[in-house]
Amino acid sequence: MRKTRGDGLVYRPTYIDERMGERRIVSTWWVQYFVKGTRFRESSNSQSRPEAEAFLRQRLEAAAQGNPVGRKVGRTTFEDLAKILLDAYRANGRRSLERVEDALGHLHRFFAATDAGQIIGDFIARYIGSRQEERAPQQRLTGSSAP
């Protein structure tokens, strides 16, 4: 059966053993695939080719659904995003820094060690529901104080 173009590649890299001077093959299978013109290469963390092929299929399916892919996916946490936001507010001298810090305090209690990729629709809806149960005051989107 012939592979179709765009299915990616499953391979085992080689290296030169410095002591013996011989070419060796790594025991772990790696995958290579392209998403929107960007090449991704990562270890499948498996010594089984079928498992590596399944890993590659998972990555390609995630990319086809528009989900982020790559080794670093899932490593960005809510705390990372909050730190980036606070750093930007401080660097730009934003007057609303205190308000953002207050809001992040509420968010931190709910999202604490959550991966950024998991903070999507259902999770956000649960947060809103929990804040409504606490009878938290609703914030206005406009700067107006009129009802």
OpenMM code with the backbone's topology and positions (N, CA, C; nanometers):
from openmm import Vec3, app, unit

residues = "MET ARG LYS THR ARG GLY ASP GLY LEU VAL TYR ARG PRO THR TYR ILE ASP GLU ARG MET GLY GLU ARG ARG ILE VAL SER THR TRP TRP VAL GLN TYR PHE VAL LYS GLY THR ARG PHE ARG GLU SER SER ASN SER GLN SER ARG PRO GLU ALA GLU ALA PHE LEU ARG GLN ARG LEU GLU ALA ALA ALA GLN GLY ASN PRO VAL GLY ARG LYS VAL GLY ARG THR THR PHE GLU ASP LEU ALA LYS ILE LEU LEU ASP ALA TYR ARG ALA ASN GLY ARG ARG SER LEU GLU ARG VAL GLU ASP ALA LEU GLY HIS LEU HIS ARG PHE PHE ALA ALA THR ASP ALA GLY GLN ILE ILE GLY ASP PHE ILE ALA ARG TYR ILE GLY SER ARG GLN GLU GLU ARG ALA PRO GLN GLN ARG LEU THR GLY SER SER ALA PRO".split()
positions = [
    Vec3(0.0835, -0.1175, 0.0000),
    Vec3(0.0000, 0.0000, 0.0000),
    Vec3(0.0883, 0.1243, 0.0000),
    Vec3(0.0576, 0.2185, -0.0855),
    Vec3(0.1403, 0.3377, -0.1006),
    Vec3(0.0898, 0.4485, -0.0086),
    Vec3(0.1836, 0.5171, 0.0592),
    Vec3(0.1473, 0.6292, 0.1452),
    Vec3(0.1086, 0.7485, 0.0600),
    Vec3(0.0103, 0.8221, 0.1068),
    Vec3(-0.0275, 0.9438, 0.0360),
    Vec3(0.0586, 1.0597, 0.0826),
    Vec3(0.0753, 1.1553, -0.0038),
    Vec3(0.1560, 1.2721, 0.0281),
    Vec3(0.0917, 1.3496, 0.1430),
    Vec3(0.1732, 1.3950, 0.2370),
    Vec3(0.1227, 1.4731, 0.3489),
    Vec3(0.0936, 1.3918, 0.4728),
    Vec3(0.1290, 1.2628, 0.4714),
    Vec3(0.1040, 1.1783, 0.5869),
    Vec3(0.2135, 1.1875, 0.6923),
    Vec3(0.3182, 1.2605, 0.6657),
    Vec3(0.4278, 1.2697, 0.7601),
    Vec3(0.5252, 1.1545, 0.7430),
    Vec3(0.6174, 1.1433, 0.8370),
    Vec3(0.7242, 1.0454, 0.8276),
    Vec3(0.7527, 0.9872, 0.9654),
    Vec3(0.7706, 0.8563, 0.9710),
    Vec3(0.8118, 0.7880, 1.0936),
    Vec3(0.9508, 0.7323, 1.0663),
    Vec3(1.0465, 0.7648, 1.1518),
    Vec3(1.1847, 0.7233, 1.1262),
    Vec3(1.2618, 0.7084, 1.2574),
    Vec3(1.3787, 0.6453, 1.2463),
    Vec3(1.4711, 0.6369, 1.3588),
    Vec3(1.5996, 0.7084, 1.3183),
    Vec3(1.6354, 0.8158, 1.3870),
    Vec3(1.7563, 0.8892, 1.3506),
    Vec3(1.8831, 0.8068, 1.3741),
    Vec3(1.9884, 0.8468, 1.3074),
    Vec3(2.1187, 0.7825, 1.3266),
    Vec3(2.2170, 0.8836, 1.3828),
    Vec3(2.3229, 0.8317, 1.4412),
    Vec3(2.4290, 0.9164, 1.4941),
    Vec3(2.5601, 0.8395, 1.4846),
    Vec3(2.6708, 0.9119, 1.4968),
    Vec3(2.8032, 0.8498, 1.4953),
    Vec3(2.8485, 0.8289, 1.6398),
    Vec3(2.8743, 0.7053, 1.6756),
    Vec3(2.9259, 0.6730, 1.8085),
    Vec3(3.0702, 0.7226, 1.8152),
    Vec3(3.0958, 0.8183, 1.9029),
    Vec3(3.2288, 0.8803, 1.9088),
    Vec3(3.3373, 0.7828, 1.9543),
    Vec3(3.3040, 0.6891, 2.0411),
    Vec3(3.4043, 0.5942, 2.0882),
    Vec3(3.4447, 0.4949, 1.9798),
    Vec3(3.3454, 0.4411, 1.9109),
    Vec3(3.3725, 0.3374, 1.8121),
    Vec3(3.3849, 0.3914, 1.6699),
    Vec3(3.3321, 0.5120, 1.6473),
    Vec3(3.3355, 0.5694, 1.5138),
    Vec3(3.2367, 0.5046, 1.4184),
    Vec3(3.1393, 0.4343, 1.4729),
    Vec3(3.0401, 0.3654, 1.3904),
    Vec3(2.9076, 0.4404, 1.3901),
    Vec3(2.8339, 0.4224, 1.2822),
    Vec3(2.6998, 0.4808, 1.2736),
    Vec3(2.6042, 0.3910, 1.3511),
    Vec3(2.5255, 0.4519, 1.4400),
    Vec3(2.4284, 0.3796, 1.5220),
    Vec3(2.2878, 0.4317, 1.4929),
    Vec3(2.1900, 0.3481, 1.5195),
    Vec3(2.0501, 0.3861, 1.5019),
    Vec3(1.9868, 0.4020, 1.6400),
    Vec3(1.9161, 0.5110, 1.6597),
    Vec3(1.8462, 0.5363, 1.7854),
    Vec3(1.7346, 0.4342, 1.8006),
    Vec3(1.7104, 0.3877, 1.9219),
    Vec3(1.6079, 0.2844, 1.9426),
    Vec3(1.4659, 0.3421, 1.9430),
    Vec3(1.4523, 0.4694, 1.9654),
    Vec3(1.3209, 0.5331, 1.9718),
    Vec3(1.2796, 0.5851, 1.8352),
    Vec3(1.1527, 0.5658, 1.7999),
    Vec3(1.1006, 0.6156, 1.6729),
    Vec3(1.0631, 0.7628, 1.6856),
    Vec3(1.0903, 0.8380, 1.5807),
    Vec3(1.0585, 0.9803, 1.5743),
    Vec3(0.9576, 1.0027, 1.4634),
    Vec3(0.8875, 1.1161, 1.4707),
    Vec3(0.7920, 1.1522, 1.3658),
    Vec3(0.8261, 1.2906, 1.3123),
    Vec3(0.7937, 1.3096, 1.1865),
    Vec3(0.8103, 1.4401, 1.1231),
    Vec3(0.6839, 1.4688, 1.0436),
    Vec3(0.6328, 1.5910, 1.0565),
    Vec3(0.5134, 1.6294, 0.9828),
    Vec3(0.5138, 1.7803, 0.9635),
    Vec3(0.4339, 1.8271, 0.8709),
    Vec3(0.4245, 1.9687, 0.8409),
    Vec3(0.2834, 2.0171, 0.8711),
    Vec3(0.2750, 2.1346, 0.9335),
    Vec3(0.1470, 2.1995, 0.9585),
    Vec3(0.1619, 2.3446, 0.9166),
    Vec3(0.0830, 2.3855, 0.8188),
    Vec3(0.0856, 2.5221, 0.7668),
    Vec3(0.2277, 2.5658, 0.7300),
    Vec3(0.3011, 2.4777, 0.6689),
    Vec3(0.4350, 2.5089, 0.6222),
    Vec3(0.5447, 2.5007, 0.7272),
    Vec3(0.5101, 2.4685, 0.8512),
    Vec3(0.6089, 2.4561, 0.9576),
    Vec3(0.6374, 2.3094, 0.9832),
    Vec3(0.7672, 2.2750, 0.9840),
    Vec3(0.8057, 2.1364, 1.0076),
    Vec3(0.8145, 2.1100, 1.1578),
    Vec3(0.7568, 1.9996, 1.1987),
    Vec3(0.7641, 1.9553, 1.3370),
    Vec3(0.8316, 1.8198, 1.3386),
    Vec3(0.9316, 1.8051, 1.4258),
    Vec3(0.9975, 1.6764, 1.4473),
    Vec3(0.9988, 1.6519, 1.5968),
    Vec3(0.9515, 1.5352, 1.6361),
    Vec3(0.9508, 1.5041, 1.7788),
    Vec3(0.9554, 1.3536, 1.8009),
    Vec3(1.0035, 1.3176, 1.9175),
    Vec3(1.0123, 1.1771, 1.9537),
    Vec3(0.8731, 1.1241, 1.9850),
    Vec3(0.8464, 1.0016, 1.9439),
    Vec3(0.7191, 0.9380, 1.9784),
    Vec3(0.7286, 0.8741, 2.1169),
    Vec3(0.8487, 0.8705, 2.1728),
    Vec3(0.8748, 0.8064, 2.3019),
    Vec3(0.8342, 0.6595, 2.3005),
    Vec3(0.8510, 0.5962, 2.1866),
    Vec3(0.8148, 0.4553, 2.1725),
    Vec3(0.9214, 0.3831, 2.0910),
    Vec3(0.9429, 0.2563, 2.1236),
    Vec3(1.0346, 0.1745, 2.0461),
    Vec3(0.9576, 0.0866, 1.9478),
    Vec3(0.8267, 0.1080, 1.9395),
    Vec3(0.7407, 0.0314, 1.8500),
    Vec3(0.6966, 0.1198, 1.7336),
    Vec3(0.7212, 0.0723, 1.6125),
    Vec3(0.6825, 0.1508, 1.4951),
    Vec3(0.5303, 0.1735, 1.4881),
    Vec3(0.4471, 0.0701, 1.5125),
    Vec3(0.3018, 0.0940, 1.5083),
    Vec3(0.2559, 0.2011, 1.6084),
    Vec3(0.3165, 0.2024, 1.7267),
    Vec3(0.2816, 0.3055, 1.8249),
    Vec3(0.3247, 0.4431, 1.7753),
    Vec3(0.4406, 0.4513, 1.7112),
    Vec3(0.4884, 0.5777, 1.6567),
    Vec3(0.3960, 0.6252, 1.5443),
    Vec3(0.3480, 0.5308, 1.4613),
    Vec3(0.2553, 0.5677, 1.3538),
    Vec3(0.1232, 0.6181, 1.4116),
    Vec3(0.0770, 0.5563, 1.5200),
    Vec3(-0.0454, 0.6026, 1.5859),
    Vec3(-0.0246, 0.7430, 1.6438),
    Vec3(0.0927, 0.7673, 1.7010),
    Vec3(0.1276, 0.8989, 1.7545),
    Vec3(0.1248, 1.0039, 1.6435),
    Vec3(0.1812, 0.9698, 1.5285),
    Vec3(0.1811, 1.0610, 1.4137),
    Vec3(0.0383, 1.0900, 1.3682),
    Vec3(-0.0454, 0.9867, 1.3620),
    Vec3(-0.1858, 1.0074, 1.3224),
    Vec3(-0.2566, 1.1022, 1.4194),
    Vec3(-0.2289, 1.0876, 1.5487),
    Vec3(-0.2892, 1.1764, 1.6486),
    Vec3(-0.2488, 1.3214, 1.6233),
    Vec3(-0.1210, 1.3419, 1.5960),
    Vec3(-0.0724, 1.4783, 1.5709),
    Vec3(-0.1364, 1.5369, 1.4451),
    Vec3(-0.1452, 1.4561, 1.3383),
    Vec3(-0.2043, 1.5048, 1.2136),
    Vec3(-0.3532, 1.5326, 1.2299),
    Vec3(-0.4242, 1.4490, 1.3060),
    Vec3(-0.5667, 1.4720, 1.3301),
    Vec3(-0.5873, 1.5989, 1.4121),
    Vec3(-0.5016, 1.6210, 1.5125),
    Vec3(-0.5130, 1.7427, 1.5933),
    Vec3(-0.4909, 1.8658, 1.5064),
    Vec3(-0.3932, 1.8591, 1.4176),
    Vec3(-0.3658, 1.9716, 1.3278),
    Vec3(-0.4822, 1.9946, 1.2330),
    Vec3(-0.5428, 1.8881, 1.1829),
    Vec3(-0.6563, 1.8998, 1.0907),
    Vec3(-0.7771, 1.9636, 1.1588),
    Vec3(-0.7908, 1.9428, 1.2890),
    Vec3(-0.9020, 2.0006, 1.3648),
    Vec3(-0.8720, 2.1434, 1.4088),
    Vec3(-0.7513, 2.1912, 1.3779),
    Vec3(-0.7148, 2.3274, 1.4139),
    Vec3(-0.6555, 2.3413, 1.5525),
    Vec3(-0.6281, 2.2296, 1.6186),
    Vec3(-0.5671, 2.2338, 1.7513),
    Vec3(-0.4167, 2.2557, 1.7381),
    Vec3(-0.3553, 2.3188, 1.8380),
    Vec3(-0.2106, 2.3375, 1.8322),
    Vec3(-0.1385, 2.2033, 1.8421),
    Vec3(-0.0231, 2.1931, 1.7762),
    Vec3(0.0558, 2.0701, 1.7775),
    Vec3(0.2006, 2.1037, 1.8087),
    Vec3(0.2783, 2.0014, 1.8376),
    Vec3(0.4208, 2.0184, 1.8634),
    Vec3(0.4571, 1.9721, 2.0024),
    Vec3(0.5870, 1.9703, 2.0285),
    Vec3(0.6376, 1.9225, 2.1578),
    Vec3(0.5955, 2.0115, 2.2730),
    Vec3(0.5851, 2.1405, 2.2489),
    Vec3(0.5617, 2.2341, 2.3584),
    Vec3(0.4144, 2.2568, 2.3881),
    Vec3(0.3272, 2.1913, 2.3143),
    Vec3(0.1840, 2.2057, 2.3391),
    Vec3(0.1534, 2.1504, 2.4771),
    Vec3(0.0741, 2.2224, 2.5499),
    Vec3(0.0361, 2.1773, 2.6832),
    Vec3(0.1332, 2.2183, 2.7910),
    Vec3(0.2397, 2.2828, 2.7558),
    Vec3(0.3369, 2.3237, 2.8567),
    Vec3(0.3116, 2.4656, 2.9062),
    Vec3(0.2362, 2.5444, 2.8321),
    Vec3(0.2032, 2.6792, 2.8752),
    Vec3(0.0859, 2.6704, 2.9712),
    Vec3(0.1020, 2.7279, 3.0896),
    Vec3(-0.0026, 2.7208, 3.1906),
    Vec3(-0.0698, 2.8562, 3.2078),
    Vec3(-0.1768, 2.8561, 3.2850),
    Vec3(-0.2456, 2.9808, 3.3164),
    Vec3(-0.1495, 3.0791, 3.3820),
    Vec3(-0.0638, 3.0294, 3.4723),
    Vec3(0.0312, 3.1177, 3.5402),
    Vec3(0.1250, 3.1862, 3.4400),
    Vec3(0.1666, 3.1130, 3.3368),
    Vec3(0.2517, 3.1715, 3.2337),
    Vec3(0.1805, 3.2867, 3.1638),
    Vec3(0.0543, 3.2652, 3.1284),
    Vec3(-0.0225, 3.3689, 3.0604),
    Vec3(-0.0452, 3.4896, 3.1509),
    Vec3(-0.0758, 3.4631, 3.2779),
    Vec3(-0.0972, 3.5721, 3.3728),
    Vec3(0.0302, 3.6553, 3.3897),
    Vec3(0.1448, 3.5887, 3.3966),
    Vec3(0.2721, 3.6604, 3.4107),
    Vec3(0.2996, 3.7471, 3.2881),
    Vec3(0.2721, 3.6945, 3.1688),
    Vec3(0.2922, 3.7713, 3.0459),
    Vec3(0.2035, 3.8955, 3.0474),
    Vec3(0.0773, 3.8786, 3.0882),
    Vec3(-0.0160, 3.9910, 3.0925),
    Vec3(0.0304, 4.0969, 3.1919),
    Vec3(0.0664, 4.0545, 3.3127),
    Vec3(0.1121, 4.1502, 3.4138),
    Vec3(0.2398, 4.2210, 3.3706),
    Vec3(0.3326, 4.1494, 3.3119),
    Vec3(0.4567, 4.2111, 3.2640),
    Vec3(0.4272, 4.3172, 3.1586),
    Vec3(0.3326, 4.2883, 3.0691),
    Vec3(0.2964, 4.3839, 2.9644),
    Vec3(0.2316, 4.5079, 3.0257),
    Vec3(0.1434, 4.4888, 3.1238),
    Vec3(0.0791, 4.6029, 3.1890),
    Vec3(0.1825, 4.6896, 3.2605),
    Vec3(0.2766, 4.6254, 3.3289),
    Vec3(0.3806, 4.7018, 3.4003),
    Vec3(0.4730, 4.7742, 3.3036),
    Vec3(0.5132, 4.7064, 3.1984),
    Vec3(0.6049, 4.7669, 3.1006),
    Vec3(0.5412, 4.8857, 3.0305),
    Vec3(0.4098, 4.8805, 3.0085),
    Vec3(0.3407, 4.9885, 2.9378),
    Vec3(0.2798, 5.0918, 3.0317),
    Vec3(0.3020, 5.0757, 3.1633),
    Vec3(0.2533, 5.1728, 3.2600),
    Vec3(0.1017, 5.1866, 3.2607),
    Vec3(0.0308, 5.0768, 3.2429),
    Vec3(-0.1154, 5.0810, 3.2374),
    Vec3(-0.1737, 5.1179, 3.3734),
    Vec3(-0.2693, 5.2090, 3.3747),
    Vec3(-0.3311, 5.2536, 3.4997),
    Vec3(-0.4230, 5.1476, 3.5581),
    Vec3(-0.4692, 5.0547, 3.4785),
    Vec3(-0.5633, 4.9527, 3.5255),
    Vec3(-0.4921, 4.8282, 3.5801),
    Vec3(-0.3639, 4.8383, 3.6082),
    Vec3(-0.2868, 4.7245, 3.6583),
    Vec3(-0.3502, 4.6653, 3.7841),
    Vec3(-0.3935, 4.7514, 3.8769),
    Vec3(-0.4522, 4.7029, 4.0015),
    Vec3(-0.5794, 4.6223, 3.9742),
    Vec3(-0.6602, 4.6682, 3.8813),
    Vec3(-0.7837, 4.5971, 3.8455),
    Vec3(-0.7520, 4.4605, 3.7839),
    Vec3(-0.6499, 4.4550, 3.6980),
    Vec3(-0.6113, 4.3289, 3.6350),
    Vec3(-0.5575, 4.2319, 3.7399),
    Vec3(-0.4791, 4.2826, 3.8348),
    Vec3(-0.4274, 4.1962, 3.9411),
    Vec3(-0.5419, 4.1371, 4.0233),
    Vec3(-0.6454, 4.2179, 4.0509),
    Vec3(-0.7618, 4.1694, 4.1246),
    Vec3(-0.8331, 4.0598, 4.0446),
    Vec3(-0.8550, 4.0843, 3.9163),
    Vec3(-0.9231, 3.9865, 3.8313),
    Vec3(-0.8425, 3.8574, 3.8213),
    Vec3(-0.7116, 3.8694, 3.8069),
    Vec3(-0.6271, 3.7501, 3.7979),
    Vec3(-0.6295, 3.6697, 3.9272),
    Vec3(-0.6481, 3.7378, 4.0406),
    Vec3(-0.6599, 3.6669, 4.1683),
    Vec3(-0.7788, 3.5726, 4.1668),
    Vec3(-0.8933, 3.6205, 4.1156),
    Vec3(-1.0129, 3.5360, 4.1054),
    Vec3(-0.9893, 3.4220, 4.0062),
    Vec3(-0.9307, 3.4557, 3.8920),
    Vec3(-0.9046, 3.3545, 3.7898),
    Vec3(-0.8061, 3.2498, 3.8402),
    Vec3(-0.7063, 3.2946, 3.9148),
    Vec3(-0.6024, 3.2041, 3.9650),
    Vec3(-0.6626, 3.0958, 4.0550),
    Vec3(-0.7600, 3.1342, 4.1381),
    Vec3(-0.8220, 3.0347, 4.2273),
    Vec3(-0.8892, 2.9232, 4.1482),
    Vec3(-0.9378, 2.9536, 4.0291),
    Vec3(-1.0098, 2.8535, 3.9499),
    Vec3(-0.9183, 2.7803, 3.8524),
    Vec3(-0.8285, 2.8531, 3.7863),
    Vec3(-0.7483, 2.7954, 3.6782),
    Vec3(-0.6066, 2.7558, 3.7196),
    Vec3(-0.5672, 2.7837, 3.8429),
    Vec3(-0.4327, 2.7652, 3.8975),
    Vec3(-0.3306, 2.6949, 3.8078),
    Vec3(-0.3224, 2.5640, 3.8084),
    Vec3(-0.2174, 2.4922, 3.7343),
    Vec3(-0.2695, 2.4353, 3.6026),
    Vec3(-0.3714, 2.4974, 3.5473),
    Vec3(-0.4329, 2.4474, 3.4249),
    Vec3(-0.3475, 2.4805, 3.3032),
    Vec3(-0.3344, 2.3855, 3.2114),
    Vec3(-0.2667, 2.4124, 3.0855),
    Vec3(-0.3492, 2.5118, 3.0057),
    Vec3(-0.2819, 2.6043, 2.9399),
    Vec3(-0.3508, 2.7086, 2.8646),
    Vec3(-0.4427, 2.6499, 2.7579),
    Vec3(-0.4037, 2.5410, 2.6955),
    Vec3(-0.4840, 2.4794, 2.5909),
    Vec3(-0.6149, 2.4213, 2.6411),
    Vec3(-0.6272, 2.4012, 2.7719),
    Vec3(-0.7499, 2.3462, 2.8288),
    Vec3(-0.8507, 2.4542, 2.8642),
    Vec3(-0.8089, 2.5798, 2.8629),
    Vec3(-0.8982, 2.6894, 2.8992),
    Vec3(-0.9795, 2.7266, 2.7757),
    Vec3(-1.0861, 2.6514, 2.7548),
    Vec3(-1.1730, 2.6722, 2.6390),
    Vec3(-1.3177, 2.6781, 2.6853),
    Vec3(-1.4095, 2.6899, 2.5936),
    Vec3(-1.5515, 2.7112, 2.6177),
    Vec3(-1.6120, 2.6520, 2.7428),
    Vec3(-1.6119, 2.5197, 2.7562),
    Vec3(-1.6771, 2.4560, 2.8704),
    Vec3(-1.6115, 2.4947, 3.0025),
    Vec3(-1.4806, 2.5006, 3.0024),
    Vec3(-1.4077, 2.5347, 3.1239),
    Vec3(-1.4375, 2.6798, 3.1642),
    Vec3(-1.4451, 2.7688, 3.0674),
    Vec3(-1.4764, 2.9096, 3.0941),
    Vec3(-1.6199, 2.9217, 3.1452),
    Vec3(-1.7110, 2.8449, 3.0868),
    Vec3(-1.8501, 2.8473, 3.1320),
    Vec3(-1.8603, 2.8000, 3.2771),
    Vec3(-1.7833, 2.6997, 3.3143),
    Vec3(-1.7836, 2.6536, 3.4544),
    Vec3(-1.7309, 2.7622, 3.5473),
    Vec3(-1.6285, 2.8349, 3.5028),
    Vec3(-1.5753, 2.9448, 3.5838),
    Vec3(-1.6822, 3.0517, 3.6041),
    Vec3(-1.7501, 3.0891, 3.4967),
    Vec3(-1.8549, 3.1913, 3.5060),
    Vec3(-1.9646, 3.1444, 3.6011),
    Vec3(-2.0038, 3.0181, 3.5882),
    Vec3(-2.1047, 2.9626, 3.6781),
    Vec3(-2.0611, 2.9672, 3.8236),
    Vec3(-1.9353, 2.9348, 3.8504),
    Vec3(-1.8870, 2.9365, 3.9894),
    Vec3(-1.8842, 3.0786, 4.0444),
    Vec3(-1.8487, 3.1754, 3.9609),
    Vec3(-1.8477, 3.3155, 4.0050),
    Vec3(-1.9900, 3.3653, 4.0287),
    Vec3(-2.0847, 3.3208, 3.9474),
    Vec3(-2.2236, 3.3606, 3.9682),
    Vec3(-2.2792, 3.3003, 4.0958),
    Vec3(-2.2385, 3.1775, 4.1282),
    Vec3(-2.2797, 3.1155, 4.2540),
    Vec3(-2.2244, 3.1920, 4.3735),
    Vec3(-2.1060, 3.2496, 4.3592),
    Vec3(-2.0458, 3.3294, 4.4657),
    Vec3(-2.1120, 3.4661, 4.4772),
    Vec3(-2.2016, 3.4960, 4.3829),
    Vec3(-2.2674, 3.6258, 4.3750),
    Vec3(-2.1659, 3.7378, 4.3562),
    Vec3(-2.0687, 3.7117, 4.2728),
    Vec3(-1.9657, 3.8109, 4.2421),
    Vec3(-2.0276, 3.9246, 4.1620),
    Vec3(-1.9851, 4.0469, 4.1877),
    Vec3(-2.0391, 4.1593, 4.1091),
    Vec3(-1.9954, 4.1462, 3.9643),
    Vec3(-2.0874, 4.1743, 3.8733),
    Vec3(-2.0544, 4.1661, 3.7315),
    Vec3(-1.9841, 4.2934, 3.6895),
    Vec3(-1.8815, 4.2789, 3.6091),
    Vec3(-1.8051, 4.3929, 3.5605),
    Vec3(-1.8663, 4.4417, 3.4302),
    Vec3(-1.8727, 4.5706, 3.4144),
    Vec3(-1.9235, 4.6297, 3.2913),
    Vec3(-1.8131, 4.6318, 3.1878),
    Vec3(-1.8498, 4.6102, 3.0632),
    Vec3(-1.7519, 4.6119, 2.9548),
    Vec3(-1.7200, 4.7524, 2.9114),
    Vec3(-1.8115, 4.8464, 2.9332),
    Vec3(-1.7849, 4.9852, 2.8942),
    Vec3(-1.7359, 5.0625, 3.0154),
    Vec3(-1.6822, 5.1784, 2.9933),
    Vec3(-1.6327, 5.2618, 3.1025),
    Vec3(-1.7426, 5.3369, 3.1734),
    Vec3(-1.8667, 5.3257, 3.1295),
    Vec3(-1.9787, 5.3985, 3.1844),
    Vec3(-2.0203, 5.3407, 3.3181),
    Vec3(-2.0614, 5.4291, 3.4118),
    Vec3(-2.1100, 5.3825, 3.5410),
    Vec3(-2.2619, 5.3885, 3.5471),
    Vec3(-2.3252, 5.4328, 3.4388),
    Vec3(-2.4703, 5.4403, 3.4355),
    Vec3(-2.5294, 5.3017, 3.4184),
    Vec3(-2.6455, 5.2726, 3.4837),
    Vec3(-2.7068, 5.1399, 3.4729),
    Vec3(-2.7626, 5.1103, 3.3377),
] * unit.nanometer
topology = app.Topology()
chain = topology.addChain("A")
for resn in residues:
    res = topology.addResidue(resn, chain)
    for name in ("N", "CA", "C"):
        topology.addAtom(name, app.Element.getBySymbol(name[0]), res)
